[in-house]
Amino acid sequence: MNDSTLQTRRVPWPAVIVFVIVACALAWLVALPLWFGDGLAEPAAVFLLPVIMFTPAVAVLVVTFLMGVPARGERARFLGLWPLRPAKRVIWLMVAGWLVPPVIVVVSVLVAAGLGFVQLDFAFSAFAAEIDRALPAGAPQPPIGLLVFAQFAMIPLGALFNSVFAFGEEIGWRGWLVPALRPLGTWPALILSGVIWGFWHSPIILLGYNFGRADISGVLFMIGGCVAWGILLGWLRLRSASVWPAVLAHGALNAAASLVVVVAAVQPDMALAGPLGVAAWIVIAVVVLVLVLTGQFRTQPELADAQGRLLSPPRS
């Protein structure tokens, strides 16, 4: 069955609209204390930002249990929670989701340096100065080389820790939304879900989160970054028929997100050099092109649609 056949299936548009409204409204609601306080400097931000990540999960509960989408009996399959079949493919894609995003981030930093978006400093003097400012007055600073090594070495463990919070997003974006939109075709589903994912970040992006651009340009850069990464995370979801590889990949991305700051001589423009910025778009475009040319987007296991029927994968 190809994408044109999938288009004969129904996208549950009322549920999609409710899902998007609930997820976005709750994100704004949770972020309100930041808007009425000191923004990202508000002490409560350390608690509120992780809470925002679970608003898509709440939206999933609303559309699943109040609107009956997906249908009872196929909910675990539709959301990619279970079964984990084919097991070998799911496991390998989970490993890829865990380890590949940090590699993409590192390559993106090198591309950013090559394009002049960031100046690298392998003496790590700017990072050392930042650490020094964070230490109590008079406290000795550990060897900077050891600190940098620890930053890189902790990424795999940090990916697992961050995956707990990433699940709150991924059960919504790749768990529910991508399969709900899939009758549109693979590429429209991946791109539209990425746009929605990026727009959902607006409450904190407009406070300067990620890019330091508290205006519409920040939102547009976030949408671009989320479309790029959303294609990869969505591919993991569709290729495995499981949400778990995307959860690990999202956690790994978050764990590696600050690497450019560690190696930069001065604070970089994250819209260009950051993991969601232009340099990363270029690297991800190359990765996606390789996946397309090797047929990886054509080979997908069966998924359940919103009515509980199995959809055969597109073959062309």
Helices and strands as residue ranges (DSSP letters): H 3-6, H 13-36, G 39-41, H 45-52, H 55-61, I 62-66, H 75-79, H 87-114, H 125-134, H 144-153, H 155-172, I 173-177, H 178-181, G 182-184, H 186-200, H 202-205, H 216-240, H 244-256, H 259-263, H 270-273, H 278-293, E 303-304, E 310-311
